[in-house]
Amino acid sequence: MGRAVVYTRLSLELALGVLYAASSPSKLLAYAVPPLLHTLSMMSDGWLLLDRRESVTGYVSVLQSLQDGFRVMRCDHSLLGGDWIDKRQAKLPEPIYGVFVMLEAVRLAETESPVPDEDAHALVVGLGVGTTPSALVTHGINTTTVEIDPAVYDYAVKYFDLRENNPPVLEDAVGYTSALAATAPETFDYIVHDVFTGGAEPVPLFTLEFLQGLATLLKPNGVVAINYAGDLALPAPGIVFRTIKHVFPTCRVFREVPRDEVAFSRGGVDFTNMVIFCTKTSAPLTFRMPTRADHFQSAIRQEFMRLQHEIPQAELLSAGDAGILRNNDTSALVAWHDQSALGHWAIMRTVLPAWVWERW
């Protein structure tokens, strides 16, 4: 209804509650005072807790910064995405993270037989706040989204204006894609793989067998985009990339932002979001430049859809042959989870204040 605090969903619900209490007084209303005071204390810090729920992947909440004008979805100690709430005049919400916009560049890959958006089919594994699937749907692409956590889906619809043109698939992506690959191979022109939690990869979704299933679902000239977050100073990203290359022969990797050389020289940490684009063919992978129709006059899309910071593949594979991930052999990746999660924890506490993580 408006940008002021009084027009937020929470303030209006509080006002409605006061009216009910005035019209029907009861001693039981005393039980409402402690949570009310707690809620008001949140707003005094410039943050608004819009919703929260314990769900299948952890503690999921939606927070809004009243001072800076953005809204985010949190799952445990990860941010699944967010939007600038004061920039909704555009055709799509303006996301706060560039990496989800980079995933949209899967449409920009140049193939031998370009597919018009209205004829294309896309599979998105992992929803977040819905930045990428909403963009694909807005372009007219028939988009199927797979998300294991119903709370994430509900909040994406309720608070982030999720666009859809197919019913959501609310189940484990491993079982769903395996069954679909057996019955409907070569269905999708684009596949977006966007799963991550708490600094540790959901290992089953990066195994050779799962990626082979995605390759089966991808059309011969299709393109897959894989979002991966990790510390490039550790072996884990190389293990994942080597497994991907075992399935998809042609790949290019782009990081969200350049490496912070000062931080790297001090602590040796190079944690970054990156997108790995791959095809099933041996032809070189190139991208056309985005146009106004691609980025919807969105400033962040104009900036990040150009894919500026490419990572040399030799850098990812410099650790030598560390094997590949298989369903029955994931120890090489799991061994680095604790260290990766600690690095992710430290970074997340600079993205949002520590007390925000601790309270909400």
Order of alpha helices (4+ residues) and beta strands (2+ residues): alpha-alpha-beta-beta-beta-beta-beta-alpha-beta-beta-alpha-beta-alpha-alpha-beta-alpha-beta-alpha-beta-alpha-beta-beta-alpha-alpha-beta-alpha-alpha-alpha-alpha
